[in-house]
Amino acid sequence: MVREKHIRVLPAWTPSRAPVPFPPIRQPVPSAGLPSPVVTGSDVPLEVQVFGTKKCQETRKALRFFAERRVKTHFVDLQVRPASPGELRRFAQKFGVAVLVDRAGKRFADLGLRSAALSDERWLERLSEDPLLLKTPLVRWQQRVTVGAAEAVWKEWVEA
């Protein structure tokens, strides 16, 4: 016995079956009670760069600090993309290489660096190769930089 194939024929396009247009795009409405994004004196929004790791508690505090104040942040996860020696040199020029090294960290003890006497250039190379040796967060805004949790300095940046 031969089975017949059933083909369903759709009706032709009619105006009642016209495609529905997308709804218009609504502009964001300033929310009541929330502060507007931080704008510095030169009418340029404050935008900071935070170097650290996702697991670091101090780095998470820094990100939360700026998020609460609606400051745009660019987070650089040092485990994914280590900081270049040139970037670390910028922080070392202001604070010195010794301040960048997290001597209380677990990685520092695991590598047995307590008695290491390395030159500044060698430390910068070592820090760029192994970012877990860095004291984090490293925060940069324009030409200003901080190492570690420096909420007082960050407040000055936000209020400037």
N, C-alpha and C positions, 0 to 999 in steps of 0.2 A: 504494500500500500504506500502511496506517495503522499507525503505531507506537504501541504501548501504553506509557503512562507507568508506571514502577515507583515505587511509594511504599513507603518503608521504615517499618514500624510498630515503634515502640520498646515494649519491655515496660513494664508499669505499675511504679510505684515499689514496691520491696520493701525490707524491713529490711536486706537484704544490700547494697543500693545506697544506704543512708542517707548523707547528707553527713558528712564527717569534721569534727569540731570543731577549732578552732584550738588549737595547743598553748598551755599556760599561759605567761603573761609571766614571765620570769625576772628577778629583782632583780639589779642589778649587784653583783658580788662585789668587795670591796676587793682590789686586786691586790697581791701580795707584792712588796716592794722599791720600789714607786712611792709618792711622797709623796702625802698627801691634799691636796685643794684648800686653798689658803691661807686661813686664817681669822684676822681681826684680833682684838685684845683684846676688842672689843665683840661677839664672836661673829657678826659680819657678814662674809661672804666679801669678800675684796679684789677690787674690780672697777675697772679703769682704763679711761680713754678715751684713745685714741692718734689724733692727727691727723697725717696725712702722705700721701704718695703711694706707690703700689705699686712704683714704679721707684726710689724713694730707698733707698739702702743702709742709712743710719742708721735709717730707719723699720723696715726689715725686721729689723735687729738688735734694736730695741726689742720688736717683736712676738715674735721668737724668745726674747728674755730672759724675757718674761712667760709664754710658752707652756712653756718648760722648767721653770718653777716652778709650773705649773698655775694661773696667775692668769687669771681671766676678763677678756678685753679686748673693748672695743667700738672697732672700727677705723673711722675716718671718712676716706675717700679724698677729699682736697681737690680732686682734678680732677673728681670726680663731684659733690660737694657742698661748695662753699667755706665756710670758717668765717665766721660772722657777725661784724660789727664789735664787737658786745658780747662775744662769746667771745674775740676777740683782745684786747679791752680788759682782760680778766681776766689774761691773760698779761703784757700791757704794764704793768699796775699793779705787778707784782712785779719784772719785769726791765727795763722800759723798752722803748720802741718800737724803738730802735736794735738791741737784741739780737735782735728778731724777724726783722729783715731779713737775708737771706743775701747778703751783699755779695760773697762769693767764688763765687756761683752763676753759671751760664751765662746764665740769664734776666735777671739784674741787668745783666750786661754788654751783652747784646743790646739791651736797652731804653735803654742809655746813661744810666743813673741814677747813675753815679759822681760827677757834679758836681751832682746834684739836691739842692736845699735845700728839703725839704718839711716842713711842720709835722707834729706827731705825729698830729693828727686826719686830715690828708691821707694820711699813711703808712698809717694803719689802714684807710682807705677803699681805698687802692691794694692793700694786702695782701689784703683781702677780695675784691677784683675779680680779682686775679692771684695765686693761691695758690702759684705756683712761685717767688715772691719770698721766701717764708717759709723760715726755718731750721727744718728738721724733724728729728726728730719733736717735736710738742708733746704732752706727756703730762699727764693730769690725773687725780688721785685725790682725791675729796672736795674740800677747799679748797686742796689742794697741787698745784702745777704745776711742770713742768720744760720747758726748751727745749733741743733737741739731745740728744745721747746723754749721759745722766747716770746711769750704772749704779750708782754709789755711793749716790745718793739713792734709786733704785728698790729697792736692797737693803735700805735702812732701812725703806721702806714695807712690804716683804715680811716683814721680821723683827719689825715693830711689832705 
